[in-house]
């Protein structure tokens, strides 16, 4: 069973961002599965992939929030930075063989709450279709 699943209730009504959330959730699930099966090589690869994808995704969101004048941008950026530093922390812990499963459970809950509470707030400011172009 996957750790996280995306459903319509998580839609922020911007297709590109919904697609990115789905990819991020899929990467979290894949990394979690690798942790469960103790596949260290795949695990390290997926964690790095997930981390890189998360920071690309956050940067994308921040760029759009800025472009469309979302007033809570600074607070939202702070939340993203918190996630990034958690990921850096567990990357260190991975080498110390700390309980990675628990950390992933935490990250998946964090992301769900973040999408439902914080990402939803920018929805009224964003156009439905968005591209990476300025
Ligand atoms: Fe966000």
Backbone and ligand atoms as CSV (ligand in chain L), in Angstrom:
chain,resi,resn,atom,element,x,y,z
A,1,UNK,N,N,0.835,-1.204,0.000
A,1,UNK,CA,C,0.000,0.000,0.000
A,1,UNK,C,C,0.870,1.255,0.000
A,2,UNK,N,N,0.570,2.202,-0.902
A,2,UNK,CA,C,1.412,3.414,-0.911
A,2,UNK,C,C,1.249,4.226,0.372
A,3,UNK,N,N,2.295,4.947,0.711
A,3,UNK,CA,C,2.268,5.777,1.909
A,3,UNK,C,C,1.262,6.918,1.754
A,4,UNK,N,N,1.234,7.496,0.553
A,4,UNK,CA,C,0.347,8.635,0.292
A,4,UNK,C,C,-0.399,8.411,-1.000
A,5,UNK,N,N,-1.609,8.945,-1.088
A,5,UNK,CA,C,-2.311,8.953,-2.377
A,5,UNK,C,C,-2.896,10.345,-2.629
A,6,UNK,N,N,-2.835,10.724,-3.895
A,6,UNK,CA,C,-3.410,12.017,-4.282
A,6,UNK,C,C,-4.877,11.787,-4.617
A,7,UNK,N,N,-5.757,12.658,-4.189
A,7,UNK,CA,C,-7.140,12.584,-4.660
A,7,UNK,C,C,-7.644,13.996,-4.950
A,8,UNK,N,N,-8.814,14.067,-5.541
A,8,UNK,CA,C,-9.365,15.357,-6.001
A,8,UNK,C,C,-9.457,16.409,-4.901
A,9,UNK,N,N,-9.630,15.955,-3.671
A,9,UNK,CA,C,-9.740,16.924,-2.574
A,9,UNK,C,C,-8.426,17.697,-2.394
A,10,UNK,N,N,-7.334,17.180,-3.001
A,10,UNK,CA,C,-6.041,17.850,-2.893
A,10,UNK,C,C,-5.762,18.779,-4.076
A,11,UNK,N,N,-6.718,18.890,-4.971
A,11,UNK,CA,C,-6.492,19.729,-6.141
A,11,UNK,C,C,-6.468,21.214,-5.783
A,12,UNK,N,N,-5.413,21.896,-6.257
A,12,UNK,CA,C,-5.325,23.348,-6.027
A,12,UNK,C,C,-5.866,24.114,-7.237
A,13,UNK,N,N,-6.493,23.375,-8.167
A,13,UNK,CA,C,-7.117,23.940,-9.361
A,13,UNK,C,C,-6.132,24.569,-10.339
A,14,UNK,N,N,-4.873,24.183,-10.251
A,14,UNK,CA,C,-3.876,24.584,-11.249
A,14,UNK,C,C,-3.259,23.270,-11.733
A,15,UNK,N,N,-3.524,22.932,-12.998
A,15,UNK,CA,C,-3.164,21.604,-13.492
A,15,UNK,C,C,-1.681,21.265,-13.305
A,16,UNK,N,N,-0.822,22.211,-13.695
A,16,UNK,CA,C,0.619,21.972,-13.609
A,16,UNK,C,C,1.055,21.656,-12.163
A,17,UNK,N,N,0.477,22.381,-11.219
A,17,UNK,CA,C,0.846,22.143,-9.813
A,17,UNK,C,C,0.269,20.820,-9.323
A,18,UNK,N,N,-0.968,20.505,-9.699
A,18,UNK,CA,C,-1.529,19.197,-9.333
A,18,UNK,C,C,-0.648,18.071,-9.880
A,19,UNK,N,N,-0.210,18.210,-11.122
A,19,UNK,CA,C,0.648,17.185,-11.722
A,19,UNK,C,C,1.965,17.055,-10.948
A,20,UNK,N,N,2.516,18.195,-10.547
A,20,UNK,CA,C,3.767,18.152,-9.774
A,20,UNK,C,C,3.538,17.500,-8.412
A,21,UNK,N,N,2.418,17.809,-7.775
A,21,UNK,CA,C,2.110,17.164,-6.487
A,21,UNK,C,C,2.007,15.651,-6.653
A,22,UNK,N,N,1.373,15.228,-7.753
A,22,UNK,CA,C,1.237,13.779,-8.001
A,22,UNK,C,C,2.610,13.134,-8.170
A,23,UNK,N,N,3.503,13.800,-8.912
A,23,UNK,CA,C,4.851,13.255,-9.109
A,23,UNK,C,C,5.610,13.205,-7.785
A,24,UNK,N,N,5.511,14.267,-7.007
A,24,UNK,CA,C,6.205,14.312,-5.720
A,24,UNK,C,C,5.699,13.202,-4.794
A,25,UNK,N,N,4.398,12.999,-4.767
A,25,UNK,CA,C,3.803,11.938,-3.944
A,25,UNK,C,C,4.289,10.571,-4.420
A,26,UNK,N,N,4.353,10.399,-5.732
A,26,UNK,CA,C,4.838,9.137,-6.272
A,26,UNK,C,C,6.302,8.892,-5.882
A,27,UNK,N,N,7.131,9.929,-5.919
A,27,UNK,CA,C,8.543,9.786,-5.529
A,27,UNK,C,C,8.676,9.469,-4.043
A,28,UNK,N,N,7.834,10.087,-3.218
A,28,UNK,CA,C,7.846,9.792,-1.777
A,28,UNK,C,C,7.455,8.325,-1.555
A,29,UNK,N,N,6.429,7.872,-2.266
A,29,UNK,CA,C,5.992,6.476,-2.143
A,29,UNK,C,C,7.080,5.499,-2.569
A,30,UNK,N,N,7.742,5.823,-3.680
A,30,UNK,CA,C,8.797,4.931,-4.174
A,30,UNK,C,C,9.964,4.862,-3.199
A,31,UNK,N,N,10.341,6.029,-2.655
A,31,UNK,CA,C,11.456,6.053,-1.692
A,31,UNK,C,C,11.061,5.277,-0.433
A,32,UNK,N,N,9.826,5.456,0.008
A,32,UNK,CA,C,9.335,4.747,1.202
A,32,UNK,C,C,9.378,3.231,0.977
A,33,UNK,N,N,8.971,2.812,-0.208
A,33,UNK,CA,C,8.983,1.388,-0.517
A,33,UNK,C,C,10.404,0.830,-0.507
A,34,UNK,N,N,11.336,1.602,-1.053
A,34,UNK,CA,C,12.747,1.175,-1.058
A,34,UNK,C,C,13.274,1.062,0.373
A,35,UNK,N,N,12.816,1.963,1.249
A,35,UNK,CA,C,13.223,1.911,2.656
A,35,UNK,C,C,12.692,0.623,3.292
A,36,UNK,N,N,11.430,0.294,2.982
A,36,UNK,CA,C,10.816,-0.927,3.532
A,36,UNK,C,C,11.557,-2.185,3.096
A,37,UNK,N,N,12.032,-2.173,1.860
A,37,UNK,CA,C,12.692,-3.369,1.343
A,37,UNK,C,C,14.204,-3.326,1.561
A,38,UNK,N,N,14.664,-2.294,2.279
A,38,UNK,CA,C,16.090,-2.135,2.615
A,38,UNK,C,C,17.004,-2.141,1.395
A,39,UNK,N,N,16.470,-1.629,0.304
A,39,UNK,CA,C,17.297,-1.540,-0.892
A,39,UNK,C,C,18.068,-0.218,-0.854
A,40,UNK,N,N,19.256,-0.275,-0.282
A,40,UNK,CA,C,19.999,0.955,0.005
A,40,UNK,C,C,20.368,1.771,-1.223
A,41,UNK,N,N,20.751,1.079,-2.287
A,41,UNK,CA,C,21.161,1.797,-3.492
A,41,UNK,C,C,19.979,2.572,-4.074
A,42,UNK,N,N,18.867,1.856,-4.265
A,42,UNK,CA,C,17.649,2.476,-4.819
A,42,UNK,C,C,17.147,3.570,-3.876
A,43,UNK,N,N,17.236,3.284,-2.579
A,43,UNK,CA,C,16.765,4.211,-1.560
A,43,UNK,C,C,17.496,5.556,-1.662
A,44,UNK,N,N,18.807,5.518,-1.706
A,44,UNK,CA,C,19.608,6.738,-1.796
A,44,UNK,C,C,19.283,7.504,-3.070
A,45,UNK,N,N,19.168,6.757,-4.161
A,45,UNK,CA,C,18.861,7.383,-5.446
A,45,UNK,C,C,17.502,8.094,-5.406
A,46,UNK,N,N,16.503,7.399,-4.841
A,46,UNK,CA,C,15.149,7.944,-4.807
A,46,UNK,C,C,15.016,9.115,-3.843
A,47,UNK,N,N,15.724,9.032,-2.741
A,47,UNK,CA,C,15.672,10.138,-1.785
A,47,UNK,C,C,16.249,11.395,-2.433
A,48,UNK,N,N,17.364,11.243,-3.137
A,48,UNK,CA,C,17.971,12.393,-3.808
A,48,UNK,C,C,17.056,12.943,-4.906
A,49,UNK,N,N,16.427,12.019,-5.631
A,49,UNK,CA,C,15.511,12.408,-6.705
A,49,UNK,C,C,14.319,13.173,-6.110
A,50,UNK,N,N,13.787,12.656,-5.015
A,50,UNK,CA,C,12.647,13.281,-4.342
A,50,UNK,C,C,13.026,14.664,-3.845
A,51,UNK,N,N,14.206,14.773,-3.248
A,51,UNK,CA,C,14.674,16.051,-2.708
A,51,UNK,C,C,14.821,17.089,-3.826
A,52,UNK,N,N,15.439,16.678,-4.928
A,52,UNK,CA,C,15.632,17.591,-6.056
A,52,UNK,C,C,14.275,18.008,-6.635
A,53,UNK,N,N,13.355,17.033,-6.735
A,53,UNK,CA,C,12.042,17.348,-7.294
A,53,UNK,C,C,11.272,18.295,-6.386
A,54,UNK,N,N,11.348,18.051,-5.078
A,54,UNK,CA,C,10.637,18.913,-4.123
A,54,UNK,C,C,11.151,20.347,-4.233
A,55,UNK,N,N,12.455,20.555,-4.324
A,55,UNK,CA,C,12.922,21.943,-4.371
A,55,UNK,C,C,12.581,22.603,-5.697
A,56,UNK,N,N,12.582,21.827,-6.801
A,56,UNK,CA,C,12.146,22.381,-8.090
A,56,UNK,C,C,10.660,22.787,-7.990
A,57,UNK,N,N,9.862,21.910,-7.400
A,57,UNK,CA,C,8.420,22.165,-7.277
A,57,UNK,C,C,8.137,23.396,-6.399
A,58,UNK,N,N,8.834,23.501,-5.283
A,58,UNK,CA,C,8.618,24.647,-4.395
A,58,UNK,C,C,9.008,25.947,-5.104
A,59,UNK,N,N,10.125,25.905,-5.831
A,59,UNK,CA,C,10.569,27.096,-6.565
A,59,UNK,C,C,9.517,27.492,-7.608
A,60,UNK,N,N,8.937,26.493,-8.261
A,60,UNK,CA,C,7.895,26.743,-9.264
A,60,UNK,C,C,6.691,27.423,-8.620
A,61,UNK,N,N,6.236,26.870,-7.503
A,61,UNK,CA,C,5.094,27.455,-6.785
A,61,UNK,C,C,5.398,28.890,-6.355
A,62,UNK,N,N,6.591,29.084,-5.820
A,62,UNK,CA,C,6.963,30.418,-5.318
A,62,UNK,C,C,6.985,31.444,-6.449
A,63,UNK,N,N,7.478,31.003,-7.599
A,63,UNK,CA,C,7.538,31.884,-8.765
A,63,UNK,C,C,6.120,32.307,-9.182
A,64,UNK,N,N,5.206,31.341,-9.185
A,64,UNK,CA,C,3.816,31.649,-9.558
A,64,UNK,C,C,3.123,32.511,-8.520
A,65,UNK,N,N,3.365,32.220,-7.249
A,65,UNK,CA,C,2.734,33.022,-6.198
A,65,UNK,C,C,3.192,34.475,-6.317
A,66,UNK,N,N,4.479,34.644,-6.621
A,66,UNK,CA,C,5.030,35.987,-6.773
A,66,UNK,C,C,4.412,36.675,-7.982
A,67,UNK,N,N,4.399,35.944,-9.092
A,67,UNK,CA,C,3.866,36.473,-10.347
A,67,UNK,C,C,2.419,36.948,-10.206
A,68,UNK,N,N,1.626,36.196,-9.416
A,68,UNK,CA,C,0.206,36.514,-9.304
A,68,UNK,C,C,-0.141,37.270,-8.019
A,69,UNK,N,N,0.889,37.775,-7.358
A,69,UNK,CA,C,0.668,38.672,-6.225
A,69,UNK,C,C,0.039,38.030,-4.997
A,70,UNK,N,N,0.354,36.763,-4.736
A,70,UNK,CA,C,-0.173,36.104,-3.540
A,70,UNK,C,C,0.407,36.775,-2.286
A,71,UNK,N,N,-0.452,37.301,-1.397
A,71,UNK,CA,C,0.067,38.110,-0.285
A,71,UNK,C,C,0.832,37.330,0.796
A,72,UNK,N,N,0.596,36.016,0.895
A,72,UNK,CA,C,1.265,35.244,1.955
A,72,UNK,C,C,2.541,34.559,1.464
A,73,UNK,N,N,3.127,35.125,0.425
A,73,UNK,CA,C,4.304,34.484,-0.175
A,73,UNK,C,C,5.422,34.196,0.826
A,74,UNK,N,N,5.766,35.172,1.647
A,74,UNK,CA,C,6.909,34.992,2.559
A,74,UNK,C,C,6.670,33.858,3.557
A,75,UNK,N,N,5.460,33.808,4.099
A,75,UNK,CA,C,5.119,32.727,5.031
A,75,UNK,C,C,5.179,31.370,4.331
A,76,UNK,N,N,4.678,31.333,3.106
A,76,UNK,CA,C,4.660,30.086,2.344
A,76,UNK,C,C,6.095,29.619,2.029
A,77,UNK,N,N,6.933,30.592,1.680
A,77,UNK,CA,C,8.333,30.262,1.404
A,77,UNK,C,C,9.009,29.673,2.643
A,78,UNK,N,N,8.649,30.216,3.802
A,78,UNK,CA,C,9.191,29.733,5.059
A,78,UNK,C,C,8.799,28.265,5.284
A,79,UNK,N,N,7.552,27.931,4.961
A,79,UNK,CA,C,7.077,26.544,5.091
A,79,UNK,C,C,7.861,25.599,4.176
A,80,UNK,N,N,8.088,26.051,2.952
A,80,UNK,CA,C,8.867,25.237,2.022
A,80,UNK,C,C,10.278,25.016,2.545
A,81,UNK,N,N,10.857,26.075,3.100
A,81,UNK,CA,C,12.220,25.975,3.632
A,81,UNK,C,C,12.275,24.964,4.782
A,82,UNK,N,N,11.195,24.909,5.568
A,82,UNK,CA,C,11.136,23.929,6.665
A,82,UNK,C,C,11.185,22.499,6.125
A,83,UNK,N,N,10.425,22.259,5.073
A,83,UNK,CA,C,10.429,20.922,4.473
A,83,UNK,C,C,11.827,20.587,3.958
A,84,UNK,N,N,12.422,21.540,3.242
A,84,UNK,CA,C,13.766,21.309,2.704
A,84,UNK,C,C,14.773,20.983,3.804
A,85,UNK,N,N,14.679,21.697,4.932
A,85,UNK,CA,C,15.670,21.415,5.973
A,85,UNK,C,C,15.390,20.070,6.647
A,86,UNK,N,N,14.117,19.653,6.722
A,86,UNK,CA,C,13.817,18.299,7.210
A,86,UNK,C,C,14.472,17.256,6.305
A,87,UNK,N,N,14.368,17.499,5.008
A,87,UNK,CA,C,14.931,16.541,4.061
A,87,UNK,C,C,16.455,16.474,4.194
A,88,UNK,N,N,17.074,17.614,4.403
A,88,UNK,CA,C,18.531,17.627,4.594
A,88,UNK,C,C,18.889,16.870,5.875
A,89,UNK,N,N,18.088,17.086,6.918
A,89,UNK,CA,C,18.288,16.365,8.176
A,89,UNK,C,C,18.230,14.866,8.022
A,90,UNK,N,N,17.197,14.384,7.329
A,90,UNK,CA,C,17.079,12.931,7.255
A,90,UNK,C,C,18.110,12.330,6.330
A,91,UNK,N,N,18.613,13.156,5.408
A,91,UNK,CA,C,19.691,12.683,4.527
A,91,UNK,C,C,20.920,12.372,5.387
A,92,UNK,N,N,21.145,13.213,6.391
A,92,UNK,CA,C,22.253,12.960,7.326
A,92,UNK,C,C,21.956,11.728,8.160
A,93,UNK,N,N,20.703,11.653,8.643
A,93,UNK,CA,C,20.311,10.539,9.496
A,93,UNK,C,C,20.375,9.207,8.760
A,94,UNK,N,N,20.174,9.286,7.458
A,94,UNK,CA,C,20.218,8.056,6.679
A,94,UNK,C,C,21.549,7.349,6.883
A,95,UNK,N,N,22.594,8.143,6.942
A,95,UNK,CA,C,23.908,7.559,7.127
A,95,UNK,C,C,24.094,7.050,8.552
A,96,UNK,N,N,23.298,7.599,9.452
A,96,UNK,CA,C,23.368,7.130,10.841
A,96,UNK,C,C,22.377,5.992,11.087
A,97,UNK,N,N,21.707,5.551,10.034
A,97,UNK,CA,C,20.751,4.450,10.114
A,97,UNK,C,C,19.616,4.709,11.122
A,98,UNK,N,N,19.176,5.932,11.156
A,98,UNK,CA,C,18.026,6.244,12.006
A,98,UNK,C,C,16.771,5.715,11.319
A,99,UNK,N,N,15.672,5.723,12.026
A,99,UNK,CA,C,14.454,5.174,11.439
A,99,UNK,C,C,13.891,6.053,10.318
A,100,UNK,N,N,14.267,5.697,9.116
A,100,UNK,CA,C,13.854,6.476,7.947
A,100,UNK,C,C,12.359,6.365,7.669
A,101,UNK,N,N,11.801,5.207,7.975
A,101,UNK,CA,C,10.365,5.024,7.720
A,101,UNK,C,C,9.554,6.075,8.438
A,102,UNK,N,N,9.893,6.279,9.694
A,102,UNK,CA,C,9.166,7.272,10.497
A,102,UNK,C,C,9.303,8.669,9.926
A,103,UNK,N,N,10.498,8.968,9.438
A,103,UNK,CA,C,10.734,10.290,8.855
A,103,UNK,C,C,9.873,10.467,7.602
A,104,UNK,N,N,9.761,9.402,6.835
A,104,UNK,CA,C,8.930,9.492,5.633
A,104,UNK,C,C,7.451,9.614,5.967
A,105,UNK,N,N,7.020,8.945,7.022
A,105,UNK,CA,C,5.626,9.090,7.465
A,105,UNK,C,C,5.399,10.554,7.831
A,106,UNK,N,N,6.366,11.134,8.551
A,106,UNK,CA,C,6.274,12.548,8.919
A,106,UNK,C,C,6.194,13.439,7.669
A,107,UNK,N,N,7.084,13.203,6.710
A,107,UNK,CA,C,7.101,14.035,5.490
A,107,UNK,C,C,5.809,13.916,4.704
A,108,UNK,N,N,5.272,12.710,4.636
A,108,UNK,CA,C,4.034,12.531,3.867
A,108,UNK,C,C,2.880,13.264,4.545
A,109,UNK,N,N,2.844,13.225,5.870
A,109,UNK,CA,C,1.793,13.962,6.591
A,109,UNK,C,C,1.986,15.466,6.412
A,110,UNK,N,N,3.245,15.879,6.499
A,110,UNK,CA,C,3.553,17.306,6.326
A,110,UNK,C,C,3.030,17.768,4.964
A,111,UNK,N,N,3.344,17.002,3.917
A,111,UNK,CA,C,2.959,17.414,2.564
A,111,UNK,C,C,1.436,17.457,2.403
A,112,UNK,N,N,0.758,16.457,2.917
A,112,UNK,CA,C,-0.710,16.446,2.831
A,112,UNK,C,C,-1.287,17.692,3.514
A,113,UNK,N,N,-0.849,17.963,4.727
A,113,UNK,CA,C,-1.336,19.122,5.472
A,113,UNK,C,C,-0.996,20.416,4.743
A,114,UNK,N,N,0.220,20.469,4.200
A,114,UNK,CA,C,0.657,21.664,3.483
A,114,UNK,C,C,-0.222,21.929,2.259
A,115,UNK,N,N,-0.485,20.889,1.484
A,115,UNK,CA,C,-1.322,21.057,0.286
A,115,UNK,C,C,-2.733,21.495,0.702
A,116,UNK,N,N,-3.291,20.801,1.683
A,116,UNK,CA,C,-4.677,21.069,2.091
A,116,UNK,C,C,-4.844,22.445,2.753
A,117,UNK,N,N,-3.873,22.859,3.518
A,117,UNK,CA,C,-4.011,24.120,4.257
A,117,UNK,C,C,-3.360,25.315,3.585
A,118,UNK,N,N,-2.092,25.155,3.192
A,118,UNK,CA,C,-1.366,26.312,2.672
A,118,UNK,C,C,-1.478,26.481,1.160
A,119,UNK,N,N,-1.284,25.386,0.416
A,119,UNK,CA,C,-1.355,25.524,-1.047
A,119,UNK,C,C,-2.749,26.004,-1.485
A,120,UNK,N,N,-3.769,25.493,-0.824
A,120,UNK,CA,C,-5.147,25.882,-1.173
A,120,UNK,C,C,-5.352,27.400,-1.113
A,121,UNK,N,N,-4.586,28.057,-0.262
A,121,UNK,CA,C,-4.778,29.499,-0.088
A,121,UNK,C,C,-4.406,30.314,-1.322
A,122,UNK,N,N,-3.498,29.774,-2.162
A,122,UNK,CA,C,-3.120,30.565,-3.347
A,122,UNK,C,C,-4.072,30.321,-4.519
A,123,UNK,N,N,-4.904,29.295,-4.432
A,123,UNK,CA,C,-5.814,28.964,-5.535
A,123,UNK,C,C,-6.565,30.171,-6.111
A,124,UNK,N,N,-7.180,31.010,-5.272
A,124,UNK,CA,C,-7.940,32.132,-5.848
A,124,UNK,C,C,-7.077,33.134,-6.627
A,125,UNK,N,N,-5.766,33.112,-6.408
A,125,UNK,CA,C,-4.864,34.073,-7.068
A,125,UNK,C,C,-4.313,33.562,-8.398
A,126,UNK,N,N,-4.464,32.257,-8.629
A,126,UNK,CA,C,-3.791,31.636,-9.771
A,126,UNK,C,C,-4.729,31.393,-10.935
A,127,UNK,N,N,-4.214,31.529,-12.170
A,127,UNK,CA,C,-5.017,31.098,-13.313
A,127,UNK,C,C,-5.026,29.572,-13.369
A,128,UNK,N,N,-6.043,28.976,-13.961
A,128,UNK,CA,C,-6.158,27.509,-13.997
A,128,UNK,C,C,-5.029,26.838,-14.768
A,129,UNK,N,N,-4.657,27.448,-15.880
A,129,UNK,CA,C,-3.574,26.875,-16.671
A,129,UNK,C,C,-2.351,27.731,-16.463
A,130,UNK,N,N,-1.245,27.098,-16.168
A,130,UNK,CA,C,-0.025,27.862,-15.943
A,130,UNK,C,C,1.106,27.162,-16.667
A,131,UNK,N,N,2.044,27.966,-17.141
A,131,UNK,CA,C,3.199,27.372,-17.783
A,131,UNK,C,C,4.444,27.868,-17.066
A,132,UNK,N,N,5.567,27.302,-17.432
A,132,UNK,CA,C,6.813,27.704,-16.780
A,132,UNK,C,C,7.335,29.017,-17.358
A,133,UNK,N,N,6.688,29.472,-18.445
A,133,UNK,CA,C,7.130,30.732,-19.052
A,133,UNK,C,C,6.636,31.945,-18.258
A,134,UNK,N,N,7.385,33.021,-18.380
A,134,UNK,CA,C,6.976,34.254,-17.688
A,134,UNK,C,C,5.887,34.972,-18.469
L,1,LIG,FE,FE,3.462,24.933,-1.276
